[in-house]
Amino acid sequence: MLISFLLHIIANAAAILASAQIVPNVFYQYEFLSLVKIAVMLAVANSLIKPVLKIVFSPLILITLGLFTLVINIFLIWLVVYFSPELSIVGFTAYFLVMIIVSVLNFIVSAIKN
């Protein structure tokens, strides 16, 4: 369990670094401690807040055939950006692309650990 959480933190850190390099309108101050803080915040949000939001919004998730989970993921990234001044994302397209990168890397980690 702890190893899995640490792997997700590493994946989130890699996703933030990749997003800052690839996606326009993603601005990140390149400091190691701030990267760790952002990655931990994202991992905690994904492991604690995301399941609660999925339960609360399960009717919308069912009605939209799962597409509302994209909104939940973007909201979690927005929440992390709101609480960390080291990371700035401007525009919905940038949030969407960052969400795709974070989701893909977390999916890869989940697939490898199983």
C-alpha positions in Angstrom: 0.0 0.0 0.0 2.7 2.4 1.0 4.9 1.4 -2.0 1.9 2.0 -4.3 1.3 5.5 -2.9 5.0 6.3 -3.3 4.9 5.1 -6.9 1.9 7.4 -7.5 3.7 10.3 -6.0 6.6 9.7 -8.4 4.2 9.4 -11.3 2.6 12.6 -10.3 5.9 14.4 -10.1 6.9 13.1 -13.6 3.5 14.2 -14.9 3.9 17.7 -13.6 7.4 17.9 -15.1 6.2 16.6 -18.4 3.2 18.9 -18.4 5.4 21.9 -17.7 7.6 21.0 -20.7 4.9 19.9 -23.2 1.8 21.8 -22.5 1.6 25.6 -23.2 0.2 27.8 -20.4 1.6 25.5 -17.6 4.1 27.4 -15.5 6.1 25.7 -12.8 9.0 26.9 -10.7 11.6 24.2 -10.9 12.4 23.4 -7.3 12.6 19.9 -6.0 10.7 20.5 -2.7 7.8 22.3 -4.5 7.6 19.4 -7.0 7.4 16.9 -4.1 4.7 19.0 -2.4 2.6 19.2 -5.5 3.0 15.5 -6.2 2.0 14.6 -2.7 -1.0 17.0 -2.8 -2.1 15.4 -6.1 -1.7 11.9 -4.7 -3.6 12.7 -1.6 -6.4 14.4 -3.6 -6.6 11.3 -5.9 -6.7 8.9 -3.0 -8.9 10.7 -0.6 -11.1 13.3 -2.3 -11.7 11.6 -5.6 -13.5 8.5 -4.2 -15.9 10.8 -2.3 -16.6 12.9 -5.3 -17.2 9.8 -7.4 -19.8 8.6 -4.9 -21.5 12.0 -4.6 -21.6 12.5 -8.4 -22.3 8.9 -9.3 -25.7 9.8 -10.9 -24.0 12.3 -13.2 -21.2 9.8 -14.0 -23.9 7.3 -15.0 -25.9 9.8 -17.0 -22.8 11.0 -18.9 -21.5 7.4 -19.3 -18.4 8.2 -17.3 -17.4 11.5 -18.9 -18.1 13.4 -15.7 -15.0 11.8 -14.2 -13.0 14.1 -16.5 -14.6 17.0 -14.8 -13.7 15.5 -11.4 -10.1 15.0 -12.4 -9.8 18.5 -13.8 -11.3 19.8 -10.5 -8.7 17.9 -8.5 -5.9 19.4 -10.5 -7.4 22.9 -10.1 -7.6 22.3 -6.4 -3.9 21.4 -6.3 -3.0 24.5 -8.4 -5.1 26.7 -6.1 -3.2 25.5 -3.0 0.3 25.6 -4.5 1.6 28.9 -5.8 4.6 27.2 -7.5 2.3 25.8 -10.2 0.1 27.8 -12.5 -2.2 26.6 -15.2 -4.0 29.0 -17.5 -7.0 27.9 -19.6 -9.3 24.9 -19.8 -7.3 23.3 -22.6 -4.1 23.3 -20.4 -6.1 21.8 -17.5 -7.5 19.1 -19.8 -4.0 18.2 -21.2 -2.5 18.1 -17.8 -5.3 15.8 -16.6 -4.6 13.5 -19.6 -0.9 13.3 -18.8 -1.5 12.7 -15.0 -4.1 10.1 -15.8 -2.0 8.2 -18.2 1.0 8.1 -15.9 -1.1 7.0 -13.0 -2.7 4.3 -15.1 0.7 3.0 -16.1 1.8 2.8 -12.5 -1.5 1.1 -11.6 -1.0 -1.4 -14.4 2.6 -2.2 -13.5 1.9 -2.7 -9.8 -0.8 -5.3 -10.5 
